[in-house]
Amino acid sequence: MTQHTSTRVGFFGALSEFRKWAVLILIALVLFFGYKFFTTKSETSSIEYDTNLIQEQIKNVGKLVVTEGHFAEILTYKDKKETYIPGLSFDKKALVVINADVTVAFDLSKVQYDIDAKNKTVTILTIPQEEIKISPDIKYYNTESSTFNEFTGDDYNKINKLARENLKKKIDKSTLKSNAKNRLISELSKILILTNSMGWKLQYNGETVNSDKEFTQKIKG
């Protein structure tokens, strides 16, 4: 009787010890998977927050950057209509004064980009070309013409075209376009500052941009 009772006590003692280890293992598993769950969720939330913040910043940058300038031009327009009689022609001419307001703009809402959340990289794919708008105010002085060679709509169209061509040459020689590009870089640099502060990378033209100076060199080419 004593031996049988001792055997039963040993069996229940072993069973109790097994349950104790089983509970400890179960608790350890719960803690492990709980840790993995909460840390993974936190990482995902952080990436989503960073992505949304970057998208919002790019959206804020996406506005029309405009640089304005004023140009003046004076030209003399002449046209001669020859006749079959040597030395006889019908002339017309005019002194033309052009004052023009010029804007150089970049529509940053057209910037195309890609956000790689996994590798924490923002890639600027394309930057829009500048949009040049010329608004000329043309005035005519000392207009002279003859009955056989009067001013027509074609003359005014020629003058308008000539005025715009001359203004474009002046704009190219001025600092208006370079000033506009500097403002463009200033706006886009806000994305660089944000990505760097968050531990992300900014890429353009297949290369990582590490500073404003590098950004300026890549954009101005």
Backbone as a chain_set.jsonl record, in Angstrom:
{"seq": "MTQHTSTRVGFFGALSEFRKWAVLILIALVLFFGYKFFTTKSETSSIEYDTNLIQEQIKNVGKLVVTEGHFAEILTYKDKKETYIPGLSFDKKALVVINADVTVAFDLSKVQYDIDAKNKTVTILTIPQEEIKISPDIKYYNTESSTFNEFTGDDYNKINKLARENLKKKIDKSTLKSNAKNRLISELSKILILTNSMGWKLQYNGETVNSDKEFTQKIKG", "coords": {"N": [[0.835, -1.201, 0.0], [1.897, 1.28, 0.754], [3.962, 1.589, -1.093], [2.498, 1.838, -3.478], [1.121, 4.204, -3.04], [3.274, 5.991, -2.922], [4.211, 5.866, -5.501], [2.102, 7.059, -6.896], [2.218, 9.658, -5.86], [4.693, 10.449, -6.844], [4.124, 10.466, -9.584], [2.125, 12.451, -9.87], [3.593, 14.56, -8.94], [5.53, 14.827, -10.909], [3.873, 15.472, -13.04], [2.874, 17.915, -12.197], [5.229, 19.396, -12.225], [5.716, 19.401, -14.961], [3.536, 20.845, -15.889], [4.154, 23.281, -14.788], [6.47, 24.032, -16.209], [5.378, 24.099, -18.733], [3.583, 26.23, -18.541], [5.404, 28.283, -18.071], [6.82, 28.245, -20.507], [4.743, 28.875, -22.25], [4.09, 31.461, -21.368], [6.487, 32.723, -22.029], [6.42, 32.5, -24.832], [4.167, 34.056, -25.408], [5.059, 36.548, -24.501], [7.227, 36.893, -26.284], [6.055, 36.909, -28.912], [4.31, 38.976, -28.495], [6.074, 41.091, -28.138], [7.286, 41.117, -30.689], [5.07, 41.753, -32.213], [4.28, 44.326, -31.319], [6.63, 45.831, -31.758], [6.998, 45.584, -34.523], [4.663, 46.757, -35.485], [5.092, 49.342, -34.582], [7.329, 50.113, -36.117], [6.265, 50.008, -38.7], [4.279, 51.959, -38.469], [5.887, 54.172, -38.05], [7.261, 54.402, -40.498], [5.102, 54.859, -42.196], [4.254, 57.289, -41.175], [6.495, 58.917, -41.708], [6.494, 58.784, -44.509], [4.028, 59.988, -45.164], [4.505, 62.519, -44.143], [6.593, 63.443, -45.761], [5.329, 63.414, -48.259], [3.433, 65.382, -47.797], [5.073, 67.602, -47.442], [6.238, 67.839, -49.991], [3.941, 68.395, -51.381], [3.33, 70.893, -50.299], [5.493, 72.339, -51.256], [4.918, 72.236, -53.915], [4.143, 74.567, -55.756], [3.587, 77.517, -57.777], [6.474, 78.965, -58.837], [7.568, 82.116, -59.372], [9.424, 84.49, -61.176], [9.846, 87.861, -61.857], [10.336, 90.365, -64.41], [11.234, 93.429, -66.121], [11.39, 94.77, -69.354], [12.641, 96.906, -71.931], [12.382, 98.021, -75.276], [13.417, 99.515, -78.272], [12.741, 99.979, -81.628], [13.175, 100.427, -85.14], [10.95, 100.167, -87.7], [10.917, 99.275, -91.05], [9.725, 99.205, -94.385], [9.842, 98.49, -97.804], [8.364, 98.957, -100.918], [8.967, 97.952, -104.006], [8.88, 99.157, -107.408], [8.212, 98.79, -110.951], [9.464, 100.83, -112.132], [12.586, 102.195, -112.3], [14.204, 103.399, -109.357], [11.913, 104.281, -108.234], [9.9, 103.818, -105.483], [7.673, 102.709, -102.895], [7.54, 103.589, -99.652], [7.334, 102.663, -96.188], [7.406, 103.315, -92.719], [8.109, 103.124, -89.191], [8.568, 104.211, -85.844], [9.04, 102.188, -83.149], [8.138, 101.507, -79.875], [8.67, 99.336, -77.279], [7.499, 98.101, -74.279], [7.813, 95.643, -71.927], [6.479, 93.268, -69.696], [7.856, 90.527, -68.123], [7.68, 87.156, -67.166], [9.192, 84.422, -65.528], [8.538, 81.178, -64.825], [8.182, 78.273, -62.695], [6.27, 75.473, -62.481], [5.776, 73.779, -59.798], [4.013, 71.857, -59.053], [4.074, 70.011, -60.957], [6.253, 68.465, -60.581], [7.69, 65.29, -60.665], [7.947, 62.424, -58.661], [9.253, 59.704, -56.656], [8.589, 57.637, -53.891], [10.328, 55.514, -51.9], [9.6, 53.672, -49.405], [10.605, 51.445, -48.093], [13.397, 51.473, -48.447], [13.838, 53.967, -47.545], [14.016, 56.253, -49.273], [13.756, 59.095, -51.335], [13.078, 59.884, -54.591], [13.57, 62.253, -57.013], [12.086, 62.434, -60.024], [11.47, 63.95, -62.397], [11.826, 67.407, -63.256], [9.932, 70.23, -63.988], [10.204, 72.214, -67.011], [11.113, 75.695, -67.36], [8.582, 78.207, -67.641], [8.102, 80.752, -69.811], [6.684, 83.878, -69.972], [5.75, 86.525, -71.951], [4.61, 89.766, -71.936], [3.996, 92.144, -73.947], [3.817, 95.707, -74.383], [3.097, 97.605, -76.979], [3.903, 100.503, -78.726], [3.429, 102.861, -81.331], [5.261, 105.262, -83.136], [5.819, 108.226, -85.12], [4.826, 107.269, -87.562], [4.945, 106.494, -90.962], [3.65, 106.221, -94.187], [2.548, 105.265, -97.488], [0.014, 105.765, -100.03], [0.053, 103.586, -101.662], [1.353, 101.741, -100.226], [0.456, 100.947, -97.492], [0.152, 100.596, -93.897], [-0.601, 97.375, -92.692], [-2.382, 94.574, -91.247], [-0.537, 92.484, -91.376], [1.901, 93.782, -91.158], [1.866, 94.672, -88.488], [1.809, 92.217, -87.212], [4.319, 91.24, -87.962], [5.957, 93.092, -86.658], [5.298, 92.571, -84.003], [6.215, 89.926, -83.758], [8.943, 90.307, -84.259], [9.578, 91.961, -82.115], [9.176, 90.234, -79.914], [11.128, 88.277, -80.429], [13.475, 89.78, -80.144], [13.212, 90.488, -77.473], [13.383, 87.99, -76.225], [16.043, 87.395, -76.701], [17.218, 89.341, -75.11], [16.321, 88.512, -72.61], [17.615, 86.041, -72.349], [20.21, 86.906, -72.088], [20.1, 88.212, -69.729], [19.805, 88.099, -66.075], [17.476, 86.959, -65.354], [16.427, 84.345, -65.872], [18.312, 82.738, -64.551], [17.978, 83.65, -61.943], [15.396, 82.784, -61.497], [15.794, 80.026, -61.57], [17.386, 79.724, -59.332], [15.55, 80.286, -57.329], [13.893, 78.131, -57.723], [15.592, 76.016, -56.941], [15.893, 76.703, -54.274], [13.333, 76.195, -53.262], [13.052, 73.422, -53.754], [15.081, 72.487, -52.175], [14.048, 72.363, -49.677], [12.882, 69.895, -49.508], [15.143, 68.302, -49.468], [16.287, 69.064, -47.009], [14.319, 68.146, -45.248], [14.262, 65.325, -45.749], [16.876, 64.611, -45.023], [16.855, 65.279, -42.305], [15.19, 63.355, -41.33], [16.52, 61.05, -41.676], [16.359, 59.931, -44.17], [17.099, 59.433, -47.714], [17.779, 61.554, -50.512], [17.412, 61.458, -53.961], [18.503, 62.324, -57.257], [18.6, 62.321, -60.744], [19.674, 59.765, -60.688], [21.586, 59.8, -58.702], [22.663, 60.198, -55.293], [21.768, 62.992, -53.348], [23.536, 65.075, -51.276], [23.887, 67.609, -50.259], [23.063, 71.165, -50.415], [24.687, 72.386, -52.277], [25.466, 70.305, -54.008], [22.934, 69.699, -55.002], [22.324, 72.049, -56.377], [24.286, 71.979, -58.391], [23.53, 69.681, -59.803], [20.975, 70.305, -60.759], [21.342, 72.663, -62.243], [23.086, 71.649, -64.004]], "CA": [[0.0, 0.0, 0.0], [2.797, 2.424, 0.863], [4.685, 1.703, -2.362], [1.54, 2.311, -4.489], [0.879, 5.626, -2.745], [4.501, 6.707, -3.263], [4.26, 5.93, -6.966], [1.114, 8.053, -7.33], [2.731, 10.984, -5.487], [5.76, 10.771, -7.799], [3.536, 10.75, -10.907], [1.481, 13.773, -9.824], [4.639, 15.573, -8.783], [6.128, 15.047, -12.239], [2.867, 16.157, -13.852], [2.842, 19.301, -11.727], [6.449, 20.032, -12.716], [5.531, 19.583, -16.419], [2.61, 21.973, -16.06], [4.874, 24.508, -14.431], [7.328, 24.387, -17.352], [4.494, 24.418, -19.868], [3.079, 27.584, -18.306], [6.52, 29.206, -18.288], [7.078, 28.309, -21.958], [3.607, 29.596, -22.847], [4.264, 32.883, -21.033], [7.627, 33.205, -22.816], [5.958, 32.64, -26.208], [3.271, 35.211, -25.455], [5.896, 37.756, -24.415], [8.023, 37.029, -27.499], [5.211, 37.328, -30.029], [3.798, 40.304, -28.156], [7.155, 42.038, -28.44], [7.411, 41.219, -32.14], [3.875, 42.427, -32.744], [4.29, 45.755, -31.021], [7.764, 46.495, -32.407], [6.721, 45.624, -35.965], [3.619, 47.76, -35.682], [5.7, 50.653, -34.366], [8.181, 50.398, -37.271], [5.374, 50.298, -39.821], [3.648, 53.256, -38.226], [6.907, 55.201, -38.224], [7.498, 54.552, -41.932], [3.916, 55.493, -42.769], [4.264, 58.688, -40.738], [7.539, 59.59, -42.476], [6.046, 58.882, -45.898], [2.972, 60.994, -45.237], [5.106, 63.825, -43.873], [7.341, 63.823, -46.963], [4.342, 63.731, -49.297], [2.824, 66.665, -47.449], [6.067, 68.642, -47.701], [6.327, 68.005, -51.436], [2.705, 69.065, -51.771], [3.465, 72.304, -49.922], [6.466, 72.94, -52.162], [4.35, 72.233, -55.255], [3.452, 75.795, -56.114], [4.169, 78.212, -58.923], [7.573, 79.858, -58.486], [7.581, 83.114, -60.433], [10.366, 85.605, -61.13], [9.355, 88.872, -62.786], [11.284, 91.359, -64.892], [10.695, 94.416, -67.069], [12.338, 95.046, -70.423], [12.243, 97.934, -72.897], [13.003, 97.846, -76.584], [13.067, 100.51, -79.284], [13.194, 99.548, -82.943], [12.633, 101.135, -86.307], [10.421, 99.226, -88.68], [10.895, 99.835, -92.408], [9.302, 98.296, -95.451], [9.917, 99.171, -99.109], [7.673, 98.275, -102.006], [9.597, 98.334, -105.262], [8.037, 99.215, -108.606], [8.937, 98.484, -112.182], [10.163, 102.032, -112.557], [13.831, 102.321, -111.519], [14.3, 104.532, -108.459], [10.603, 104.617, -107.653], [9.418, 102.835, -104.517], [6.737, 103.228, -101.898], [8.103, 103.194, -98.364], [6.605, 102.913, -94.939], [8.271, 103.083, -91.565], [7.544, 103.533, -87.907], [9.376, 104.052, -84.635], [8.251, 101.307, -82.281], [8.622, 101.438, -78.491], [8.084, 98.163, -76.617], [7.712, 97.868, -72.851], [7.282, 94.301, -71.702], [6.603, 92.565, -68.423], [8.234, 89.143, -68.406], [7.721, 86.262, -66.006], [9.756, 83.082, -65.693], [7.864, 80.418, -63.766], [8.278, 76.818, -62.602], [5.092, 74.909, -61.837], [6.316, 72.656, -59.031], [3.014, 70.798, -58.903], [4.377, 69.045, -62.018], [7.424, 67.66, -60.203], [7.38, 63.867, -60.522], [8.847, 61.827, -57.677], [8.94, 58.358, -56.178], [8.959, 57.419, -52.49], [10.63, 54.123, -51.564], [9.557, 53.637, -47.945], [11.425, 50.343, -47.591], [14.793, 51.911, -48.418], [13.838, 55.349, -47.066], [14.602, 57.056, -50.343], [12.881, 59.893, -52.178], [13.738, 60.123, -55.874], [12.934, 63.225, -57.897], [12.188, 61.867, -61.363], [11.54, 65.029, -63.392], [11.538, 68.781, -62.844], [9.381, 70.897, -65.178], [10.943, 73.294, -67.642], [10.569, 77.014, -67.047], [7.563, 78.755, -68.535], [8.382, 82.174, -70.002], [5.531, 84.621, -70.475], [6.09, 87.894, -72.329], [3.418, 90.596, -72.151], [4.512, 93.41, -74.467], [2.971, 96.875, -74.66], [3.754, 98.166, -78.162], [3.4, 101.808, -79.169], [3.997, 103.272, -82.623], [5.486, 106.699, -83.269], [6.367, 108.681, -86.406], [4.419, 106.329, -88.602], [4.881, 107.069, -92.31], [3.3, 105.257, -95.217], [2.008, 105.86, -98.707], [-1.26, 105.194, -100.463], [0.306, 102.3, -102.317], [2.039, 100.836, -99.298], [-0.045, 101.321, -96.173], [0.312, 99.607, -92.825], [-1.663, 96.361, -92.65], [-2.278, 93.643, -90.121], [0.699, 91.704, -91.509], [3.004, 94.589, -90.618], [1.794, 94.636, -87.022], [2.205, 90.859, -86.8], [5.779, 91.164, -88.116], [6.558, 93.893, -85.593], [5.093, 91.828, -82.751], [7.118, 88.784, -83.779], [10.301, 90.83, -84.13], [9.731, 92.458, -80.745], [9.308, 89.075, -79.026], [12.426, 87.652, -80.669], [14.493, 90.635, -79.521], [13.053, 90.394, -76.019], [13.898, 86.688, -75.802], [17.505, 87.516, -76.683], [17.57, 90.11, -73.913], [16.041, 87.674, -71.438], [18.683, 85.033, -72.273], [21.439, 87.568, -71.64], [19.875, 88.777, -68.389], [19.877, 87.148, -64.944], [16.11, 86.589, -64.981], [16.262, 82.89, -65.868], [19.148, 82.158, -63.487], [17.324, 83.973, -60.675], [14.242, 81.888, -61.365], [16.298, 78.687, -61.248], [17.837, 79.767, -57.932], [14.345, 80.172, -56.496], [13.467, 76.732, -57.859], [16.473, 75.208, -56.09], [15.577, 77.036, -52.887], [12.104, 75.486, -52.883], [13.299, 71.981, -53.745], [16.009, 72.184, -51.078], [13.252, 72.066, -48.475], [12.711, 68.442, -49.491], [16.443, 67.765, -49.044], [16.427, 69.31, -45.571], [13.384, 67.257, -44.544], [14.689, 63.927, -45.843], [18.09, 64.443, -44.214], [16.518, 65.353, -40.885], [14.457, 62.14, -40.96], [17.35, 59.881, -41.94], [16.069, 59.433, -45.506], [17.994, 59.906, -48.767], [17.172, 62.2, -51.674], [18.145, 61.151, -55.181], [18.124, 63.016, -58.489], [19.443, 61.876, -61.859], [20.332, 58.505, -60.344], [22.632, 59.98, -57.698], [22.226, 60.71, -53.999], [22.076, 64.404, -53.103], [23.904, 65.199, -49.868], [23.979, 69.001, -49.823], [22.475, 72.163, -51.314], [25.646, 72.631, -53.356], [25.316, 69.206, -54.96], [21.627, 69.86, -55.614], [22.459, 73.162, -57.325], [25.097, 71.519, -59.524], [22.783, 68.689, -60.581], [19.836, 70.937, -61.434], [21.84, 73.592, -63.254], [23.764, 70.83, -64.985]], "C": [[0.865, 1.244, 0.0], [3.538, 2.656, -0.435], [3.789, 2.272, -3.452], [1.284, 3.795, -4.311], [2.071, 6.462, -3.148], [4.621, 6.886, -4.769], [3.32, 7.007, -7.485], [1.602, 9.468, -7.026], [3.813, 11.414, -6.462], [5.212, 11.165, -9.162], [2.917, 12.135, -10.92], [2.504, 14.897, -9.638], [5.292, 15.894, -10.122], [5.174, 15.801, -13.142], [2.792, 17.632, -13.481], [4.061, 20.066, -12.227], [6.343, 20.327, -14.209], [4.618, 20.777, -16.699], [3.307, 23.298, -15.773], [5.743, 24.973, -15.597], [6.499, 24.79, -18.574], [3.968, 25.836, -19.749], [4.179, 28.604, -18.566], [6.832, 29.372, -19.767], [5.984, 29.1, -22.661], [3.734, 31.095, -22.594], [5.397, 33.495, -21.877], [7.23, 33.433, -24.278], [5.064, 33.86, -26.371], [4.071, 36.513, -25.419], [6.681, 37.991, -25.699], [7.191, 37.544, -28.661], [4.577, 38.692, -29.772], [4.819, 41.373, -28.47], [7.292, 42.24, -29.941], [6.251, 42.001, -32.733], [3.961, 43.935, -32.54], [5.46, 46.483, -31.678], [7.547, 46.597, -33.908], [5.689, 46.689, -36.273], [4.197, 49.164, -35.55], [6.547, 51.061, -35.563], [7.338, 50.776, -38.485], [4.735, 51.663, -39.677], [4.626, 54.392, -38.452], [7.164, 55.472, -39.698], [6.323, 55.251, -42.595], [3.874, 56.967, -42.398], [5.283, 59.493, -41.542], [7.095, 59.821, -43.914], [4.996, 59.967, -46.064], [3.524, 62.402, -45.042], [5.861, 64.332, -45.101], [6.388, 64.199, -48.092], [3.705, 65.083, -49.045], [3.785, 67.812, -47.733], [6.2, 68.905, -49.196], [5.082, 68.709, -51.961], [2.769, 70.553, -51.446], [4.438, 73.036, -50.845], [5.858, 73.126, -53.552], [3.51, 73.445, -55.595], [4.154, 76.436, -57.3], [5.221, 79.192, -58.429], [7.762, 80.839, -59.641], [8.636, 84.183, -60.157], [9.956, 86.592, -62.221], [10.455, 89.849, -63.18], [10.601, 92.301, -65.867], [11.776, 94.764, -68.086], [11.757, 96.097, -71.366], [13.031, 97.746, -74.18], [12.512, 98.943, -77.518], [13.598, 100.025, -80.631], [12.523, 100.384, -84.029], [12.213, 100.111, -87.343], [10.353, 99.913, -90.04], [10.456, 98.77, -93.397], [9.282, 99.078, -96.759], [9.234, 98.317, -100.162], [8.225, 98.799, -103.331], [8.566, 98.362, -106.395], [8.88, 98.855, -109.829], [9.726, 99.681, -112.696], [11.409, 102.184, -111.694], [13.832, 103.59, -110.665], [12.994, 104.943, -107.821], [10.149, 103.486, -106.731], [8.459, 103.517, -103.556], [7.163, 102.679, -100.533], [7.112, 103.42, -97.217], [7.549, 102.584, -93.786], [7.579, 103.57, -90.304], [8.586, 103.344, -86.821], [8.526, 103.296, -83.628], [8.911, 101.229, -80.901], [7.89, 100.281, -77.798], [8.479, 98.156, -75.154], [7.046, 96.54, -72.509], [7.515, 93.839, -70.267], [6.838, 91.094, -68.734], [8.236, 88.346, -67.11], [8.351, 84.938, -66.415], [9.239, 82.257, -64.521], [8.179, 78.93, -63.864], [7.039, 76.327, -61.854], [5.518, 73.641, -61.099], [5.279, 71.574, -58.732], [3.241, 69.703, -59.958], [5.643, 68.238, -61.73], [6.995, 66.208, -60.012], [8.424, 63.226, -59.599], [8.373, 60.436, -57.292], [9.421, 58.222, -54.74], [9.117, 55.92, -52.234], [10.734, 54.031, -50.043], [10.471, 52.564, -47.376], [12.88, 50.767, -47.438], [14.951, 53.359, -47.972], [14.525, 56.289, -48.055], [13.514, 57.806, -51.101], [13.66, 60.217, -53.452], [12.927, 61.137, -56.677], [13.166, 62.751, -59.329], [12.336, 62.944, -62.434], [11.193, 66.366, -62.748], [11.04, 69.528, -64.083], [10.288, 71.997, -65.71], [10.314, 74.637, -67.26], [9.543, 77.439, -68.096], [7.779, 80.266, -68.613], [7.168, 82.847, -70.632], [5.938, 86.071, -70.722], [4.808, 88.658, -72.637], [3.869, 91.976, -72.635], [3.423, 94.483, -74.626], [3.677, 97.648, -75.776], [3.082, 99.468, -78.571], [4.165, 102.237, -80.424], [4.089, 104.795, -82.686], [6.06, 106.983, -84.665], [6.056, 107.698, -87.534], [4.296, 107.04, -89.948], [4.562, 105.959, -93.312], [2.767, 105.991, -96.437], [0.719, 105.15, -99.091], [-1.076, 103.799, -101.038], [1.062, 101.311, -101.416], [1.673, 101.231, -97.868], [0.244, 100.206, -95.149], [-0.896, 98.67, -92.814], [-1.477, 95.483, -91.406], [-1.02, 92.802, -90.168], [1.894, 92.461, -90.943], [3.024, 94.53, -89.095], [2.18, 93.252, -86.478], [3.728, 90.689, -86.881], [6.478, 91.905, -86.979], [6.454, 93.161, -84.257], [6.057, 90.65, -82.659], [8.564, 89.228, -83.574], [10.583, 91.307, -82.709], [9.943, 91.301, -79.77], [10.665, 88.392, -79.196], [13.549, 88.458, -80.016], [14.433, 90.563, -78.001], [13.602, 89.071, -75.494], [15.425, 86.708, -75.733], [17.966, 88.289, -75.444], [17.378, 89.294, -72.648], [17.155, 86.649, -71.249], [19.99, 85.637, -71.758], [21.315, 88.131, -70.218], [20.02, 87.705, -67.323], [18.496, 86.633, -64.548], [15.936, 85.075, -64.879], [17.087, 82.235, -64.762], [18.561, 82.457, -62.113], [16.131, 83.064, -60.423], [14.692, 80.485, -60.98], [16.815, 78.633, -59.813], [16.654, 79.65, -56.981], [13.795, 78.744, -56.551], [14.28, 75.846, -56.926], [16.171, 75.447, -54.615], [14.342, 76.289, -52.401], [12.349, 73.983, -52.773], [14.244, 71.573, -52.619], [15.271, 71.897, -49.773], [13.007, 70.565, -48.355], [14.0, 67.781, -49.016], [16.619, 67.906, -47.542], [15.555, 68.343, -44.78], [13.867, 65.815, -44.565], [15.94, 63.672, -44.996], [17.777, 64.42, -42.728], [15.81, 64.088, -40.398], [15.266, 60.871, -41.22], [17.052, 59.217, -43.274], [17.104, 59.977, -46.481], [17.177, 60.562, -49.875], [18.035, 61.918, -52.888], [17.599, 61.958, -56.354], [19.115, 62.644, -59.581], [20.265, 60.646, -61.492], [21.418, 58.613, -59.297], [22.044, 60.558, -56.413], [22.683, 62.147, -53.82], [22.341, 64.574, -51.611], [23.922, 66.634, -49.353], [23.303, 69.914, -50.837], [23.382, 72.399, -52.518], [25.547, 71.555, -54.425], [24.005, 69.327, -55.719], [21.686, 70.936, -56.699], [23.213, 72.71, -58.577], [24.32, 70.564, -60.421], [21.647, 69.339, -61.362], [20.309, 71.872, -62.536], [22.63, 72.868, -64.342], [25.052, 71.406, -65.492]], "O": [[0.558, 2.192, -0.723], [3.726, 3.802, -0.842], [4.235, 3.086, -4.261], [1.233, 4.553, -5.28], [1.89, 7.56, -3.675], [5.075, 7.925, -5.25], [3.668, 7.771, -8.386], [1.421, 10.375, -7.839], [3.87, 12.575, -6.867], [5.737, 12.061, -9.822], [3.139, 12.912, -11.849], [2.314, 16.02, -10.106], [5.571, 17.051, -10.437], [5.59, 16.662, -13.917], [2.663, 18.493, -14.351], [3.957, 21.232, -12.607], [6.813, 21.363, -14.678], [4.867, 21.591, -17.589], [3.067, 24.301, -16.443], [5.758, 26.157, -15.936], [6.864, 25.686, -19.335], [3.91, 26.566, -20.738], [3.95, 29.643, -19.186], [7.08, 30.482, -20.237], [6.261, 29.897, -23.558], [3.512, 31.902, -23.496], [5.287, 34.618, -22.37], [7.638, 34.418, -24.893], [5.183, 34.605, -27.344], [3.813, 37.445, -26.181], [6.8, 39.125, -26.163], [7.575, 38.509, -29.323], [4.337, 39.464, -30.7], [4.484, 42.432, -29.001], [7.399, 43.368, -30.42], [6.432, 42.811, -33.643], [3.744, 44.716, -33.467], [5.31, 47.626, -32.11], [7.888, 47.618, -34.506], [5.841, 47.443, -37.235], [3.84, 50.065, -36.309], [6.502, 52.215, -35.989], [7.646, 51.727, -39.202], [4.656, 52.43, -40.637], [4.261, 55.445, -38.976], [7.275, 56.627, -40.11], [6.505, 56.122, -43.446], [3.498, 57.804, -43.219], [4.994, 60.598, -42.0], [7.289, 60.901, -44.472], [5.064, 60.77, -46.995], [3.077, 63.352, -45.684], [5.778, 65.512, -45.441], [6.61, 65.183, -48.798], [3.465, 65.844, -49.982], [3.372, 68.87, -48.208], [6.268, 70.057, -49.622], [5.164, 69.525, -52.88], [2.312, 71.382, -52.234], [4.235, 74.205, -51.174], [6.226, 74.048, -54.28], [2.288, 73.347, -55.707], [5.186, 75.953, -57.764], [4.912, 80.132, -57.696], [8.08, 80.434, -60.759], [8.729, 84.71, -59.048], [9.744, 86.204, -63.37], [11.373, 90.128, -62.409], [9.52, 92.006, -66.378], [12.926, 95.02, -67.729], [10.545, 96.169, -71.571], [14.2, 97.361, -74.16], [11.322, 99.259, -77.543], [14.779, 99.698, -80.753], [11.451, 100.959, -83.836], [13.015, 99.297, -87.802], [9.798, 101.005, -90.164], [10.778, 97.591, -93.255], [8.767, 100.195, -96.814], [9.49, 97.119, -100.281], [7.976, 99.941, -103.717], [7.535, 97.691, -106.345], [10.09, 98.646, -109.739], [10.56, 99.548, -113.592], [11.298, 102.29, -110.472], [13.52, 104.683, -111.136], [12.956, 105.836, -106.975], [10.029, 102.338, -107.156], [8.443, 104.741, -103.428], [7.148, 101.471, -100.297], [6.202, 104.246, -97.29], [8.38, 101.681, -93.883], [6.604, 104.319, -90.349], [9.393, 102.416, -86.88], [7.419, 103.72, -83.296], [10.098, 100.921, -80.785], [6.661, 100.252, -77.74], [9.665, 98.2, -74.827], [5.859, 96.343, -72.771], [8.6, 94.001, -69.708], [6.104, 90.491, -69.517], [8.735, 88.81, -66.084], [8.083, 84.406, -67.492], [9.475, 82.599, -63.362], [8.411, 78.394, -64.948], [6.798, 76.73, -60.717], [5.61, 72.566, -61.693], [5.617, 70.506, -58.221], [2.677, 68.613, -59.866], [6.056, 67.417, -62.55], [6.045, 65.93, -59.28], [9.624, 63.459, -59.742], [7.238, 60.049, -57.569], [10.53, 58.641, -54.408], [8.157, 55.157, -52.34], [11.792, 54.273, -49.462], [11.049, 52.742, -46.304], [13.521, 50.464, -46.432], [16.049, 53.914, -48.012], [15.468, 57.007, -47.722], [12.485, 57.235, -51.464], [14.765, 60.758, -53.394], [11.756, 60.913, -56.983], [14.305, 62.676, -59.789], [13.224, 62.861, -63.282], [10.38, 66.443, -61.827], [11.68, 69.458, -65.132], [11.036, 72.626, -64.962], [9.143, 74.706, -66.886], [9.633, 77.075, -69.268], [7.657, 80.972, -67.612], [6.69, 82.435, -71.689], [6.41, 86.756, -69.816], [4.019, 88.25, -73.489], [4.098, 92.874, -71.825], [2.275, 94.189, -74.958], [4.718, 98.266, -75.554], [1.864, 99.534, -78.739], [5.367, 102.008, -80.557], [3.149, 105.513, -82.345], [6.684, 106.13, -85.294], [6.919, 107.354, -88.342], [3.624, 108.066, -90.057], [5.157, 104.883, -93.267], [2.564, 107.204, -96.403], [0.38, 104.092, -98.56], [-1.949, 102.942, -100.912], [1.361, 100.187, -101.82], [2.493, 101.783, -97.135], [0.534, 99.061, -95.497], [-2.044, 99.102, -92.91], [-0.531, 95.65, -90.635], [-0.481, 92.438, -89.123], [2.784, 91.872, -90.331], [4.081, 94.357, -88.488], [2.798, 93.14, -85.419], [4.346, 90.085, -86.005], [7.457, 91.419, -86.411], [7.406, 93.137, -83.476], [6.647, 90.404, -81.607], [9.314, 88.612, -82.817], [11.667, 91.092, -82.167], [10.801, 91.384, -78.891], [11.279, 87.977, -78.213], [14.459, 87.891, -79.411], [15.462, 90.574, -77.325], [14.221, 89.037, -74.431], [16.026, 86.121, -74.832], [18.965, 87.941, -74.815], [18.183, 89.377, -71.72], [17.595, 86.409, -70.124], [20.772, 84.97, -71.082], [22.315, 88.479, -69.591], [20.319, 86.549, -67.624], [18.352, 85.952, -63.532], [15.363, 84.579, -63.909], [16.629, 81.295, -64.112], [18.633, 81.62, -61.213], [15.885, 82.632, -59.297], [14.05, 79.827, -60.161], [16.693, 77.603, -59.15], [16.747, 78.991, -55.945], [13.297, 78.22, -55.555], [13.721, 75.02, -56.204], [16.19, 74.517, -53.807], [14.305, 75.808, -51.269], [11.908, 73.344, -51.818], [14.206, 70.431, -52.161], [15.817, 71.259, -48.873], [12.932, 70.025, -47.252], [13.962, 66.814, -48.255], [17.053, 66.966, -46.875], [15.988, 67.787, -43.771], [13.884, 65.149, -43.53], [16.046, 62.64, -44.332], [18.36, 63.638, -41.976], [15.823, 63.782, -39.205], [14.777, 59.759, -41.017], [17.443, 58.071, -43.498], [17.888, 60.862, -46.14], [16.038, 60.177, -50.141], [19.25, 62.116, -52.853], [16.403, 62.239, -56.436], [20.327, 62.653, -59.361], [21.407, 60.498, -61.928], [22.108, 57.632, -59.021], [21.065, 61.304, -56.438], [23.833, 62.486, -54.1], [21.488, 64.261, -50.781], [23.967, 66.857, -48.143], [23.006, 69.508, -51.961], [22.906, 72.588, -53.637], [25.543, 71.861, -55.617], [23.955, 69.09, -56.926], [21.164, 70.753, -57.799], [22.811, 73.03, -59.696], [24.43, 70.622, -61.646], [21.385, 68.962, -62.504], [19.751, 71.88, -63.633], [22.824, 73.386, -65.442], [25.714, 70.794, -66.33]]}, "num_chains": 1, "name": "protein.A"}
